[in-house]
Amino acid sequence: MSDSTVANVATGSAAPGRVRGTGLLLPLASGLGGLLLWELAVWGFDLPSYLLPAPSEVLGVMVERWELLLDQLRYTAFAATVGFVIAVAISLILGALIAASPAVERVLYIWLVIFHAIPKVVVAPLLLVWIGFGLQSSIIFVVVFTFFPMLVNTVTGLRSADPDLLLLTRSMGASRWQMLRAIRLPSALPSIMAGVKISITLAPLGAVIGEFVASNKGLGHMLIQSVGSLEVPTAFAAVVVVSLLGIATWYLAEFIERAAIPWHASQRGRPQE
C-alpha cells in the first residue's frame, strides 16, 4: 500500500466521489424498491383504492391536482415558517435568561416542563377556543410543537462554555452581555443547531395538526377532508407533500448548520455538496 493511500484512509478522504455516489445510490435504490413492493402488493392482493392506493395512483393524483396541492402547501409552509421563527426567538431569549440566572431557572423551568408534558393534541380544542379559527391557530401549534427542544438545547449549550474562560473574562471586567456574546453563544452554537434540526422537522407537523382542528385551508385540512370523503389517494398525496416539506426543512437545517459551525468537529470530513 502506497503512502498516499495510507494518508487518504487515515484522513477519511479516499475515493470521495465513490463514497458520495454510494451515499446517493443506496437510499435511491431502497426507496424505489419499497415503492415497487407497495405497487405489487396493491395489484397482487387487489386492494381497493379507498383502502390502500397504489403509488402510481397517488402520483397520478399529485400530477392532476398539483395546483391545489401547491396552494395548500404554501399555506402550511407559511404557518410552519412563522411559527418556527417565533419559537426560535422565544427559546433563545428564555434560554439565555435561564442559563444566566439560577433564580429565573427555578421560577420558569418547572412550568416549562409541565407545559411540555401536557399532550398537545389534548389541548388542541382549548387552543381553538382561546385563539380562534384560522392561520393564527396553526402558527401557535407550530410554536407549541417546536419550542421545547430548542429551549433545552439552548440552555445546555449556553451552560457548556469553558468555566475557566468565563472566570478569566469576568476578572477582566467583562459584563454578562459581553460574556454571552463572545463566549457562551459561540460555544452553544452546536447545541443550538441540534435543537434547530429537531424542531424544524416538527414545524410542518405542528402546522398540519393545527389545520386539523382550526383551519379551512392547508394540507392538514385537505387531508382531513379527503379521508372524510374516502378520497384516500388524495389523502396520500397530501401526506407525500407534507413528508417532502419535512425532508426539505431537514436539509435546510443541515445547510444552515454547515454555514454556522464549519469549525465544529461534527462538520469535519463531511462531503461538500
C-alpha positions in Angstrom: 0.0 0.0 0.0 1.4 3.4 -1.0 2.0 6.2 1.4 -0.7 8.4 -0.4 -3.3 5.6 0.0 -2.5 5.3 3.7 -2.8 9.0 4.1 -6.2 9.0 2.3 -7.5 6.2 4.5 -6.2 7.9 7.7 -7.9 11.2 6.8 -11.1 9.7 5.5 -10.6 11.2 2.1 -10.2 8.1 0.0 -12.4 8.0 -3.1 -14.7 10.8 -2.2 -16.6 10.5 -5.5 -17.2 6.8 -4.9 -18.4 7.5 -1.3 -20.7 10.3 -2.5 -22.1 8.1 -5.3 -22.8 5.2 -3.0 -24.4 7.6 -0.5 -26.9 8.7 -3.1 -27.4 5.3 -4.8 -28.3 3.2 -1.8 -31.2 5.5 -0.5 -32.5 5.8 -4.0 -32.5 2.1 -4.6 -34.1 1.5 -1.2 -36.9 4.0 -1.9 -37.6 2.6 -5.4 -37.6 -0.9 -4.1 -40.1 0.0 -1.4 -42.4 1.7 -3.9 -42.2 -1.3 -6.2 -43.1 -3.7 -3.4 -46.0 -1.4 -2.5 -47.3 -1.3 -6.1 -47.0 -5.1 -6.5 -48.8 -5.7 -3.1 -51.7 -3.5 -4.1 -52.1 -5.2 -7.5 -51.4 -8.7 -6.2 -53.9 -8.5 -3.4 -56.4 -6.5 -5.5 -56.7 -3.8 -2.8 -59.3 -1.1 -3.4 -58.0 2.4 -3.7 -60.1 3.6 -0.7 -58.2 1.2 1.4 -54.6 1.4 0.0 -54.0 3.2 -3.3 -51.0 2.2 -5.4 -48.1 4.6 -5.7 -48.8 5.1 -9.4 -52.4 6.2 -8.5 -51.1 8.6 -5.8 -48.6 10.0 -8.3 -51.4 10.5 -10.8 -53.5 12.4 -8.3 -50.4 14.6 -7.5 -50.0 15.4 -11.2 -53.7 16.0 -11.7 -54.2 18.2 -8.7 -50.8 19.8 -8.4 -52.2 23.4 -8.4 -54.4 22.6 -5.4 -51.6 20.8 -3.6 -49.2 23.7 -4.2 -51.7 26.2 -2.9 -52.3 24.2 0.3 -48.5 23.7 0.6 -47.9 27.5 0.6 -50.4 27.9 3.4 -48.9 25.1 5.5 -45.3 26.2 4.8 -46.1 29.8 5.8 -47.6 28.7 9.1 -44.6 26.4 9.8 -42.1 29.1 8.9 -43.6 31.9 11.0 -44.3 29.6 14.0 -40.7 28.2 13.9 -39.1 31.6 13.8 -41.2 32.7 16.8 -40.3 29.5 18.7 -36.6 30.1 18.0 -36.7 33.7 19.1 -38.5 32.8 22.4 -36.2 29.8 23.0 -33.1 31.9 22.6 -34.3 34.7 24.9 -35.6 32.3 27.6 -32.6 30.1 27.3 -30.2 33.0 27.8 -32.2 34.1 30.9 -32.3 30.6 32.4 -28.6 30.0 31.8 -27.6 33.4 33.2 -29.8 33.3 36.3 -30.5 30.4 38.7 -33.4 32.3 40.1 -35.1 32.6 36.7 -34.5 28.9 36.2 -36.2 28.0 39.5 -39.2 30.1 38.6 -39.7 29.2 35.0 -38.3 25.7 34.3 -40.8 23.7 36.2 -43.7 25.5 34.4 -42.0 24.9 31.1 -41.6 21.2 31.8 -45.2 20.9 32.9 -46.3 22.7 29.7 -44.2 20.3 27.6 -45.6 17.2 29.4 -49.2 18.1 28.5 -50.2 16.2 25.3 -50.5 18.8 22.6 -53.4 17.1 20.8 -55.4 17.1 24.1 -55.2 20.9 24.4 -56.0 21.5 20.7 -59.7 22.2 21.3 -58.8 24.6 24.1 -56.4 26.4 21.9 -59.1 26.7 19.3 -61.4 28.3 21.9 -58.7 30.7 23.2 -57.1 31.7 19.9 -59.8 31.2 17.3 -60.1 29.7 13.9 -57.6 30.4 11.1 -53.9 30.9 10.4 -53.0 32.1 13.8 -54.0 28.8 15.4 -51.7 26.9 13.1 -48.9 29.2 13.9 -49.4 28.8 17.7 -49.5 25.0 17.2 -46.1 25.2 15.5 -44.7 27.3 18.3 -46.0 24.8 20.9 -44.5 21.8 19.0 -41.1 23.3 18.3 -40.4 25.5 21.3 -39.2 23.0 24.0 -36.5 21.1 22.1 -35.0 24.4 21.1 -35.1 25.7 24.6 -33.5 22.6 26.2 -30.6 22.6 23.6 -30.1 26.3 24.0 -29.8 26.1 27.8 -27.5 23.1 27.5 -25.3 24.8 25.0 -25.0 28.1 27.0 -24.0 26.2 30.1 -21.3 24.3 28.2 -19.0 27.3 28.0 -15.5 26.8 29.4 -15.7 27.9 33.1 -12.1 28.9 33.2 -12.6 31.2 30.2 -15.7 32.7 31.9 -13.7 33.4 35.1 -10.9 34.9 33.1 -13.2 37.3 31.2 -15.1 38.2 34.4 -11.8 39.0 36.1 -11.1 41.4 33.2 -14.3 43.3 33.8 -16.5 41.7 31.1 -20.2 42.2 31.6 -22.7 39.3 31.4 -23.8 40.5 27.9 -20.2 40.5 26.7 -19.6 37.0 28.0 -22.8 35.8 26.5 -22.0 37.3 23.1 -18.3 36.4 23.0 -18.1 33.1 24.9 -21.3 31.5 25.8 -23.1 31.9 22.4 -20.3 30.6 20.2 -19.8 27.6 22.4 -23.5 27.0 22.4 -23.9 27.0 18.6 -23.5 23.2 18.1 -26.2 22.5 20.7 -28.5 25.3 19.3 -28.1 23.9 15.8 -29.0 20.4 17.1 -32.2 21.9 18.5 -32.9 23.6 15.2 -32.6 20.3 13.4 -35.0 18.6 15.8 -37.5 21.5 15.9 -37.6 22.4 12.2 -38.9 18.9 11.3 -41.6 19.3 13.9 -42.8 22.6 12.4 -44.8 21.0 9.5 -46.3 18.5 11.9 -47.5 21.3 14.2 -48.9 23.2 11.3 -50.8 20.2 10.0 -52.2 19.3 13.4 -53.3 22.9 13.7 -55.1 22.7 10.4 -56.8 19.5 11.5 -58.8 21.4 14.1 -58.7 25.1 13.4 -58.4 25.8 9.7 -60.3 25.6 6.5 -57.1 25.6 4.4 -53.7 23.9 4.3 -52.5 20.3 3.8 -53.9 19.2 7.1 -57.4 20.4 6.2 -57.1 18.8 2.8 -56.0 15.5 4.4 -59.0 15.5 6.8 -61.5 16.4 4.1 -60.1 13.7 1.8 -60.3 11.0 4.4 -63.8 12.1 5.3 -65.0 11.7 1.7 -63.0 8.4 1.2 -60.7 10.1 -1.4 -57.8 8.1 0.0 -55.4 8.7 -3.0 -55.8 12.5 -2.4 -55.1 12.0 1.3 -51.9 10.0 0.4 -50.9 12.8 -2.0 -51.2 15.3 0.8 -49.2 13.1 3.1 -46.5 12.8 0.5 -46.3 16.6 0.1 -46.1 17.0 3.9 -43.3 14.5 4.0 -41.4 16.3 1.2 -41.8 19.5 3.2 -40.3 17.8 6.2 -37.4 16.5 4.2 -36.8 19.9 2.7 -36.7 21.5 6.1 -34.2 19.0 7.4 -31.8 19.6 4.6 -32.3 23.4 5.1 -31.3 22.9 8.7 -28.2 20.9 7.5 -27.2 23.7 5.2 -27.6 26.3 8.0 -25.6 24.1 10.4 -22.7 23.8 7.9 -22.7 27.6 7.4 -23.0 28.4 11.1 -20.4 26.0 12.6 -18.0 24.9 9.8 -15.3 24.7 12.5 -17.1 22.1 14.7 -15.9 18.5 14.8 -19.3 17.3 13.6 -18.7 19.1 10.3 -15.1 18.0 9.6 -14.6 15.5 6.8 -18.2 15.8 5.6 -18.6 15.9 1.8 -19.4 19.3 0.5 -22.4 19.4 -1.8 
